[in-house]
Amino acid sequence: MNDLDEAPPKFDAAFQDKLEHLIVWRRDVRRFRTDPVDPELVHKLLALADHAPSVGNSQPWRFVLVENAEKREGVRALFEKANNEALADYEGGKAALYARLKLAGLKEAPVHLAVFTDIETAQGSGLGRRTMPETLDYSAVTAVYTLWLAARAWDLGVGWVSIIDPVEVRTLLEVPACWHLVAYLCIGYPQEEHLDPELERRGWQARTDFDKRVTIL
């Protein structure tokens, strides 16, 4: 990406319009095609995600590509366990609706990516973390979102699997104990594309008005 660094870019109205569409059309994908994704493209997207902002320039994210079949099966088993436990928290119509939802693409997605925060990283020398140590995790989330948008620009979908125990995933993947799981992601080409989020389309939760989330003091 050295050729991108020669001069500050000028983003015109056409680019801004496309960026707006990219953000609005980004979706949490659960329905993937099984077509393989070029490893060079995956590497490119991870390199772009590595440009995300981070507290103290700490870059605390750690990317783990899970390609081992047994590890993937173990992750799927952890999801099924957590999903069954989550289902038990609902009753009546809500439970029936929950049971019908497709909440992960772990079987179909060709790329599995675990994103961790190294909570003991020395990089950044602790700047900005004394009062808000959680900003290390927030930084890793910015990397996830950067990856999410970049993947969409290359026609890929990303699904965030949150119904999973982070400690059990860390143990299964045998990563350092100081790594905290931020996201387990499924990546691949989506079967379908919709402007509305799947959970809204399936009747779980509609989006609410933007103004309800803005306070002016």
C-alpha positions, 0 to 999 in steps of 0.5 A: 500500500506504499503507493497510497501514502504519497499524498493526502487523498481528496475524497469527492462527492462520488466517493462519499456517496459510495462510502455511504452505500457501503456503510448502509449495505454492510450486513451481519451475514449468516448465510454463506456460499461455500465458495473458497476465498482467495487467501491473498484477499484475506491477507489484504483485508487483514492488512487493511484492518491493521490500519484501524485506530487504537489507544496509544497506537497499541494495535492490540488485536491478534488475528487467528485464522482457524483452518484446522477442521477439528478446531472448527468443529469444536467451535461449532460445538461450543456455539450449539451449547451456548445457543441451546442455553440462550434459547432456554432464557426465552419463553412462548412466541419469543422462544419459538422465533429464536429457535427459527433464527439462523444465528451463525454460518459456521458450517458454510463459511470458508473462512473462520477468524478469531480476533483477540485482544492482547491485554498485556501488550507492551506496545503503546506503553499504556498511553490512554489506558490508565483510566479506561483499560477497556479501550484495548478491547474497543481498539480491537473492535475498531479493527473488526469493523474496519475488516467488516467494511473492507470485506463488503467492498470486495463482495464478501460478507462477515458474520459475528458469532457472539453466542459462544463462551470466550474463555472456552474458545481461547482454551480450544484454540490454545492461544495465550491466556492474556488474549481476550476473545473479542470476536469470532468471525465467519467470512465468505460470499453471501448467498443473498443480499438485503438492505434490511438486517436479517433480524429485522427481516425475520421479525426479531427486532426492528431498527429504531429512530436515529434521533432516539440515540442522540442527546444534545446537552 
